[in-house]
Amino acid sequence: MNHAEVLLIGGRAGVGKSTVAWEVSAQLQAVEAAHAVVEGDLMGQVHPAPEGDPHRAGITERNLTAVWSNFAELGCRRLIYTNTVSVLPESAAMFERAMGADVRIVRVLLTASDATTYGRLSGREIGSELDREVANSVRKARLLDEHSPADTVRVATDGRKVTDIAREVVAVTGWGDPVGPAVRPGPPRS
């Protein structure tokens, strides 16, 4: 495989993007399928926002380009990327610039009910951030539902085991066969 491929895992806050991504990685590691994982939210996590880049899109792309370059130097051709809105059409151009114009983009939108995401968010958010996160989650769920491209595969997470969800996501990618040298990401941060 000469061209790069990226699996974009999007979805509202509390849907399980990071958890699913790490399980997808574990399943790919089990079959020695080379890949890398990037938590997209961390690519632009800087305060204050760079001058002229209030939404941090520029710094996110610069960081993604640098990180992908390092992975590609190791022979990696597959990337798992998590970010709430990564599946939206306007994200494609960033991945084409960072990974090459012929990058194959696979979009997976994880979905969950308001009740499920509220339960997950209330388990991880403390202090004054819970109400803001819940409101943002509801707003983003609507946005994603209305604007995700037709080729986006929707995967429900309500009441399901993460291993089953990840198996469904891996099947969408077609990455179940080993390709290239293994690039093993580190464990998720707490």
N, C-alpha and C positions, 0 to 999 in steps of 0.2 A: 504494500500500500504506500503510494508516494504522496498522496494528498492528505491533508489534515481533516479530522472529524471532531465535531464538538457536540456533546449532549448538553442542551440547556434545560435545567430543571428549574421551573418557575412555579409561582403560587403565592398565595397570600401568607401573611405572617401566621405561624402556628400550624401550617399544613404539613410540615415535616420534611422540608427540602434538604436540610443538612443531614438529617438522620438517614433519609433515603439515599442520598449521594454516597455516604460512607458505606452503606450496605451494598449499593451497586459496586463500589470499589472492592469491597470484600469478595463479592461474587466473581468479579472479573479477575481478582488476584488468584482465586481458587482454580481458575482455568488458565492461569499464566497469560492473560490478555493484557498487554501493555497499555497503560493509561496514566493520566495525572488528574488531580482534583484541585479545583480552585473555588474557594468561597468568594463569590463575586462581591459581596458586601464589604469585604476587607480591602478590595482593590482601590476604593476611594475613601477609606476611613481616615480622614484628616480634618482637623479643625484649627483655625477657620478654613473655609473653602478657599482654594487658590483664587487669586484675583482674576476676574474674567471667566471663572468656571464655577458659578454658584451651585450647580447641581453635581459637580465633581465628575462629569462625564469625561473631560479631557485627561485628568489624572488617572481615572479608572482605565481608560484605553492605553495610556502610556505604561502603566503598571502591568496590565494584561499582556501587552506586546513584549515587555521585558521578560516576564515570567515565562510566557510561551516560548520565547526564543531560547531560554535556558532548557526547557523541557525538550524542545525540538533538537537541540544540540546533542541530547542524550539518545536521540532516535525515536522519541515519543511522537506518535501521530494522532493520539486520541486524548480528548480533554472532557472532563465532567465539570460543568460550571453551574453553580447555583446562584440565583438572584431572583428576587420577587418578580421583576418585570422582564427578565432576560428573554422570554419567549416572544415578546412583542416584535413586530416587523422592524422597527427602527433600530433594534439591537444588531441585526444581521450585518450591517455595514461595519460595525466595530470589529466583529469577528473576522470579516473578510480582510480588513486592513491589518489586524493583529496576527492572523494565522494563514493568510493567503487567499486570493480571490476564488480559488477552487475548493475552499473548505466546505465540507458536507455538514450541514446543520440539521440536527435532530431536536425537535422541540417537544418537551413533555411538561404539561401543566398539571401539577398536583392539585386536587380539590378536596375540600372538606366542608362540612356544615358549620354554621355560626357556633353551634353548641360545642362541637368538637374542638374548633380552634380556640374558643374561649377557655375551655378546660386546659388545653395545652399552654396557652399564653399565661393563664393565671398561675400555672405551676412554675413558670420560669421568670415572669416579670414581678419585681418587687417595688414597693414604694409607689411613686406617683406616675410611673410609666404605663401601668396596665391599661387605664382608660384610653390613653392616646394610642397605644398599640392595637387595642381592640377596634377602635374607630378606623384606624388606618387599614387594618386587615379587612374590614367590611368594604371599605372604599376600593381597595386594590382588587378584591375578589370580583367586584362588579366590573371594574376596568378590564381585568384580564378576561373575564367571560365575554365581554363585548368586543374586544379588540385583538384577541389571539388569532393568528392566521389559521386558515382551514386545515393546514397540514399538522397542526398542533395536536398531539395525542393527549387526551385527558385521562388521568388516572386518579380514581377516588381513593382516599386514605382512611375514611371513616371506618372504625371497627375492624381494621385489617392489620395483620402482622407485617412489620417492616420487611421481613424476608420475602413475603409474597408480593408486596408492592415493588420491591427492587427487582425481583425476577421478571415481573411484567415490563418494567422499564428496560432492563437488559435485553429482553426479547425485541423491543421496539428498535433498539440500536443495531441489532445483528452482530454485536461485539462478543458473542460467546466463544469465538475461536481465538486462540493465541495469535498475536501479531507483534513482531519486533521484540526488543529487549524490554523486560519488565521495569517499569518506573513505579516504585512503590511510594505512595504518599504516606506521610506520618499520620498518627492518630488525631482524631478531632480534638480541638482545644475545649476546655471546660469554661 
